[in-house]
Amino acid sequence: MSDEKIDLSEFDEIPDRVARAKAKAEALRKAREAAAAPADEASAPAPVESGDDSGAAEVDLSSLDEIQDRVARAKAKAELMRKARGGGKAAPSGAPARKAASTADRAAAARALTQKTDEPAAERVIVQTSPAPPAIRPGPERTQTVAEGGMTTRRGFFTWLTLAWASFAAASAAGLLGFGRFLFPNVLFEPPQSFKIGFAEDYDLGVDERWKDKFSVWIVKSTQDMFALISVCTHLGCTPNWLGNEQKFKCPCHGSGFYMSGINFEGPAPRPLERARIVLAEDGQVLVDKTRKFQYEKGHWDNPESFLRI
C-alpha cells in the first residue's frame, strides 16, 4: 500500500501542529503494518467497539474542547479517534464513509477519558497541567521613611510639619532674645571710688591689705602718718603683692619692686606707686577718695590730702 492512498484528511481538524503530525505518522505506520500482514488478516473486517457496527464511524470531538491544555486536548482527540477506528488499526483506503457515532458511544468515550478505568497505564489519557507558580516571597515594605528616600504617610507628614514649626518658633524666640539684649548694653558695676575705711585706731603699723581685693588700695600706717597706696603697678598695670618678710611690694608680671612707701627700686617700673586722697570724714572715720591721685615724680606727695597725720 502506497502512502498516497491513505486518507489523512481526518487529522486536519487537530489544531496543534505537533500533535497533528504525530497522529498522521502513527496512521501511516499502522497502515504499513496492516499492508504487510497476511492476506487473510488484511481481508478480515476490522474489529469495532461494541455499540458501533458501522466500522470507522465519524467521531464527534466537540466534547473534548473543554480541555484547557492544547497538547492534552490533541492527545485525547487522537486517542478517541483511534478507538473509534477499531483499537489502533488504520482503515483501508477503500473504506466506506464514516458515520456519526451514537450519543451513547460518545458519552462512553468521554467517561473513559475523564474517569478511572481498569485499562493499562499505556491506554490511559494523561492530562498535563501547568505547574503551580512558586510562592511569592514577601518583598520590602511598600512605605519607606523620608530619610530612606521613600514616601511618608499622612501622619508622618504632620509629624514633620509640627517639628518644623517648633524649630522655627524656637529660632524666632532666640532671635528676639538676642535683639532685646542688644537694646540693653553691658554695664560695668565698679566699686565706689570714695569710701570709708573705719577709724585710724583700727589699723596697726605696717601695710594693711583688707581693702586690696574690694577697692584695690593698701593702707600703710607709720608712727607719724597713714596713707593709701593704689595697688596698680606703674609699669603695665598688674597688681603687685606685699611680701611682709622682705618688706616690699613685688609685681608678679615683670618683677618690679617697691618699698613700703611706694618708691620703686627694681624692675622695669618707671615711677613709684600712686597715692589716693585720704582725709577724716565728719564722723571721725577715715575717708579714701580714688578720684584724686597723687604722683611722687610730680611732687604731689607734699599735698596734705595725700597723707593723714596721726
Buried (B, 14 or more C-beta within 10 A) or exposed (E): BEEEEBBBEBBEEBEBEEBBEBBBEBBBEBBBEBBEEEEEEEEEEBEBBEEBEBBBBBBBBEBBEEBEEBEBBBBBBBBBBBBBBBEEBBBBEEEEEBEEBEEEBBEBBBEBBBEEEEEEEEBEBEBEEEEEEEEEEEEEEEEEEEEEEEEBEEEEEEEEEEEEEEEEEEEEEEEEEEEEEEEEEEEEEEEEEBBEBEEBEEBEEEBBEBBBEEBBBBBBBEEEBBBBBBBBBBBEEBBBEBEEEEEBBBBEBEEBBBEBBBBBEEBBBEBBBBBBBBEEEEEEBBBBBBEBBBBBEEEBBEEEBBBBEE
